[in-house]
Amino acid sequence: MNTREIILRRDALKAAAGILGGAVLGGCACAEKLGVGAGGESQEKEEKEVRISAAEDLMREHALLHRVLVIYAEGARRIDADKEAPLKPLGEAAAIVRTFVEDYHEKLEETHLFPRARADGRFAALVDVLQNQHNVGRRLTDTVRELCGSNAGHSESARLSQTLKQFSTMYLPHAAREGTVLFPALPRLFGRSEYRQLGERFEAREEELFGHDGFTRMVERVAAIERSLDIGDLARFTPGV
C-alpha cells in the first residue's frame, strides 16, 4: 500500500469516527429532551408542564362544591321526611364550604378575577350579582353552622332544611354561570402569560392554606361525609337502581 492510500484510509477512518461520535452525542441530546435516562429531573419537568390552568382549577373546585350540595340535599330530604336531622355530617360539610369554598375559592375569584372582569365592562353586571351571592352565601353558611351546632328542635330543623335548600338553589346556577361565561373568558381577560401565572398563583395559595395535595384531601373529607349518609355509591343516583 503506497503512502497516498495510507493517508486516504486514515482520513476515511477519522471521518467515520466523527460521524459516529456525532450520532452518539446527538442521541444523548435527544434522549435528554425526551426524558430518556434523565431520571427525576425530567419527571419533575413533566409534572410542572401538566399543571392545570386557572379555569380548570376553579372548575374542579366547583365540582367539589356540587358534591357538598348533594349532601345538603340529602340532609334537607331527611328533615322534610321527619327523620332525625344529620347535624354532624351537615356541620362538617358546612365547615368545608366555609374554609375551602368561601375563604379560599371565592377569595381567589374576588381578588383576582372580579376586578379584571368588572373593568372589562362586558361582565360588570354579572360580577355584581356573583359578588352579592358570595355575601349571601356566607350568611347562609353561618346559619347552617349555627343550627348544626345546637340541639335543633322541630322549628330549627325546618329552618335548617330551608337554609340548605336556599344555598343549593342559589349556588347551582351561580357555579354554572361562572363556568360557562366567566371562566372561559379568563385567557382573553389576562393574556396568555399572565393567565399561566394566575394558575401558578392559585396552586401556591392552595398549598399554602391546605398543604400538599390539599384538594385531594378535601375530596376525601367530602367522600367520608357521603359514606356516613349512605350516599357514597354513585350508582344509587341512577334512575331505576
N, C-alpha and C positions, 0 to 999 in steps of 0.2 A: 504494500500500500504506500503510495507516494505521499509527500508532505501535504499537497493540496487536498487529497482525500481525507487525511487525518484531521485537517483543520475544518473541513466541511462537516465531518461526522461529529466533531466536538461541538461545533456551533448548533447542529441539529439537536444534540442531547441537551444543550443549555436551553434552547427554545422550548423543548418538550417539558423540561423541569419547570420552566417559568409558567407554562400553561397549566400544569398540574398543580403547582403551588397556588396560582390564582384561583383555580377551581375550588381548592380546599378552603382558602380564605373566604371566597365568595359564599361557599356553602355554610361556613360558620356564621357569616353575617346574616344570611337568610334564615338560618336556624334561630339566631338570636331574635330576629324580628318576629318570627313565628312562635317564639317561646319554647322551641325545642332545646332542651338541655339548659334552660335559663333558670329553672328551679323556682324558688319562692318569689323572686323579683318579678318574673313575667306574670305569675299568678296574681300578685298584688296589683300589677298594672292592669290586668284584665278586670279585676274586681272594681277598680276605680272607673274603668270605662263603661261598666254596666250599671253604674249608679242611676237610679231613676230620676226623672225630671221633677220639677216643682209641681206641675199639674198631676203627674202620676202619684206623687207622694200625698197630695191633698185628696185625690180620689180614693186611694186605699184607706185613708182615714175616714172618709165618708162611709166606706163600706163597713168599717168597724162601728160607726155610729148607727148604721142601719141594723146591725145585729143587736145593738142596745135597744133600738126601737121595737124589735121583736120581743125582747124581754119585757119592755114596758107594756106591750100589747097583751102578753100572757098575764102579767100582774093585774091589769085592768079587767081582763076576762074573768079571772078568779074572783076578784072583788065583786063584779057585777053578778056573778053566779052565787053570791052569798057564801063563798068559800073563804077560808082564812087568808087574809092578805099576806103575801110572802114578803114581809117587811125587810128581812135581812138581805135577800138577793136583790130586791129593788134598791135598797140603800147602797149596796155595793156597786150596782150599775150606775146609780146617780153620782157616786164618787168618781167613777171613771169618766163620766160626762164632764164633771167639774174640772178634774185635773188634766185630762188628755184632750177633750174636745174644746172646752171653753177657755181654760187657762193656757193651752198650748196652740191647738189648731186654729181657733178663732183669733187668737192674738197675732198669729202669723198673718192671717188674712187682713186684720185691721191695721197692722203695722206696715206691711209690705205691699199688699195687693190693692186695698181700698183707696189709698191716696192716689196711686197711679191711675187706677180705673176711673176715679172721680174726676181727675184732671183731664182725662181724655174727652170727657163730655158725653160720649155716647152711652156710658154706663153710670152716669151720675145718679139718675133716679133709681136704678137697680141697687146701687151700693147703699143709698139711703135706706131702702127697705131692708136690705140684708143686715145693716148695722143695727137698725131698730129691732129686728128679730133676734139678733145676738143678745141685746139688752133684755128683751122679754124672756128669752130662753134661760138666762141666768136667774131671773126671778122665779121662773117655774122650777128650776133645779133647786133653788133654795127651799121652795115649798115641799118638793118631793123629799129632800133630805130631812127636813124638819118633821114631816109626818112619818117617815120611816124610822125616825129615832125616838118616837113616842109610842105609848101604848094606845094606838089609834082605836077609838070606838067606832060605832057604825057611821056616824056623821063624818068623822075624819077619814074613814075608809072611802066613803063616797067622794069626798073631796080629793083624796089621793088618786082615785080612778079618773076623775075628771081632769086633774092636772097632767097625768100621764098621757091621756088622750090629746089634750091641748098641745103638749110638747111634740108628740108624734105628728099631729095634724099640721103643725107649722113647719117642722123640720124635713118632712118628706119632700114637699115642693121647694123648700129652701135649698136643700142639698142638690136637688135635681136642676134647679135654675143655675146654681153656681157651676155645676158640672157640665152643663150644655151651653152656657152663654159666657160666663166669666172666665173659667179656666182655659177653654180653647183660645181665648184672645190673649193670653199671657205672653206667648212668644212675640206677638206684634207689639204689645204694650212695653215690653222690656228690651227687645232686641236679643239676638242670638247669644252674645257673650254675657250680657247681664242676666239673661234668663238662666243660663247654665250656672252662673254664680249663685243665683237665687236658690236653685235646688241644693247646692252645696251648703248654703247658709241654713236652709231648713233642716238638713241632715245633722249639721253641727248642733243646732239648737235642740233637736230631739235627743241627741246623745247626751248633751249637757244636762237636760232635765230628767231623762229616764234611763240613761246608761246605754251600753252597747246592746243591740237587739231589743231596744225599748219597745218598738212597735210589736215585735213578735211576742214579747212577754205580756203586752197589753191584750193581744188577741187571746192568749192563753187564759188570762183572767176572765175575759168575756165568755170563753168556752166553758170554763168551770161554772159560771153562773147559769149558763144554759143547761148544763148537765144537772145542776141542783134543782132546776124547774122541770126536768124531764122533757126539754125541747132541744136537746143537743143533736138529735138524729135528723139530718136534713130531709131524709126520705119521708118523714111523717108529715111534711107540708105538701106532699104531692096529693092532689085530689084523688080520692078513692082508696088511699092507703091507710 
